[in-house]
Amino acid sequence: MAIPVRSIPVLEGEVAEQFEKNARWAEKHRGSVDFSKEMAACREMIEKSRKNFIKK
């Protein structure tokens, strides 16, 4: 059986222009997220896990 094809919604007019304007602004003002604290905590948890799992 074939799957019916649905039409894809398309932005038009002012809504499309505003969307494109916002997308261009977001592209120029990309931010970055610093995950160094989270990575340090993750490494610490992994090291503790290794010490408990691999006993010498």
C-alpha positions as YAML, in Angstrom:
chain: A
units: angstrom
residues:
- id: 1
  name: MET
  ca: [0.00, 0.00, 0.00]
- id: 2
  name: ALA
  ca: [1.18, 3.49, -0.77]
- id: 3
  name: ILE
  ca: [1.50, 6.17, 1.88]
- id: 4
  name: PRO
  ca: [-0.44, 9.31, 1.00]
- id: 5
  name: VAL
  ca: [1.75, 12.35, 0.32]
- id: 6
  name: ARG
  ca: [1.09, 15.33, 2.55]
- id: 7
  name: SER
  ca: [1.72, 18.89, 1.54]
- id: 8
  name: ILE
  ca: [4.53, 20.68, 3.35]
- id: 9
  name: PRO
  ca: [3.47, 23.91, 5.05]
- id: 10
  name: VAL
  ca: [5.24, 26.98, 3.67]
- id: 11
  name: LEU
  ca: [5.65, 30.35, 5.37]
- id: 12
  name: GLU
  ca: [4.53, 33.27, 3.27]
- id: 13
  name: GLY
  ca: [4.44, 37.04, 3.47]
- id: 14
  name: GLU
  ca: [5.40, 38.91, 6.63]
- id: 15
  name: VAL
  ca: [5.70, 35.72, 8.65]
- id: 16
  name: ALA
  ca: [8.29, 34.35, 6.22]
- id: 17
  name: GLU
  ca: [10.22, 37.62, 6.20]
- id: 18
  name: GLN
  ca: [10.26, 37.78, 10.02]
- id: 19
  name: PHE
  ca: [11.37, 34.15, 10.23]
- id: 20
  name: GLU
  ca: [14.23, 34.76, 7.80]
- id: 21
  name: LYS
  ca: [15.24, 37.95, 9.63]
- id: 22
  name: ASN
  ca: [15.32, 36.08, 12.97]
- id: 23
  name: ALA
  ca: [17.24, 33.17, 11.44]
- id: 24
  name: ARG
  ca: [19.89, 35.49, 9.99]
- id: 25
  name: TRP
  ca: [20.24, 37.34, 13.31]
- id: 26
  name: ALA
  ca: [20.60, 34.05, 15.20]
- id: 27
  name: GLU
  ca: [23.22, 32.86, 12.73]
- id: 28
  name: LYS
  ca: [25.30, 36.03, 13.23]
- id: 29
  name: HIS
  ca: [24.93, 35.99, 17.02]
- id: 30
  name: ARG
  ca: [25.61, 32.35, 17.69]
- id: 31
  name: GLY
  ca: [26.54, 31.65, 21.26]
- id: 32
  name: SER
  ca: [28.64, 28.93, 22.70]
- id: 33
  name: VAL
  ca: [28.08, 26.93, 25.82]
- id: 34
  name: ASP
  ca: [30.92, 26.16, 28.21]
- id: 35
  name: PHE
  ca: [30.61, 22.59, 29.46]
- id: 36
  name: SER
  ca: [33.99, 22.51, 31.22]
- id: 37
  name: LYS
  ca: [32.44, 22.21, 34.71]
- id: 38
  name: GLU
  ca: [30.16, 19.40, 33.60]
- id: 39
  name: MET
  ca: [33.03, 17.59, 31.89]
- id: 40
  name: ALA
  ca: [35.19, 17.88, 35.01]
- id: 41
  name: ALA
  ca: [32.38, 16.43, 37.13]
- id: 42
  name: CYS
  ca: [31.88, 13.62, 34.62]
- id: 43
  name: ARG
  ca: [35.59, 12.78, 34.60]
- id: 44
  name: GLU
  ca: [35.56, 12.72, 38.39]
- id: 45
  name: MET
  ca: [32.59, 10.32, 38.43]
- id: 46
  name: ILE
  ca: [34.27, 8.06, 35.87]
- id: 47
  name: GLU
  ca: [37.50, 8.00, 37.88]
- id: 48
  name: LYS
  ca: [35.60, 7.10, 41.08]
- id: 49
  name: SER
  ca: [33.75, 4.39, 39.20]
- id: 50
  name: ARG
  ca: [37.01, 2.94, 37.86]
- id: 51
  name: LYS
  ca: [38.53, 2.90, 41.33]
- id: 52
  name: ASN
  ca: [35.53, 1.03, 42.72]
- id: 53
  name: PHE
  ca: [35.20, -1.32, 39.76]
- id: 54
  name: ILE
  ca: [38.85, -2.14, 39.17]
- id: 55
  name: LYS
  ca: [40.34, -3.00, 42.54]
- id: 56
  name: LYS
  ca: [44.02, -3.73, 42.55]
...
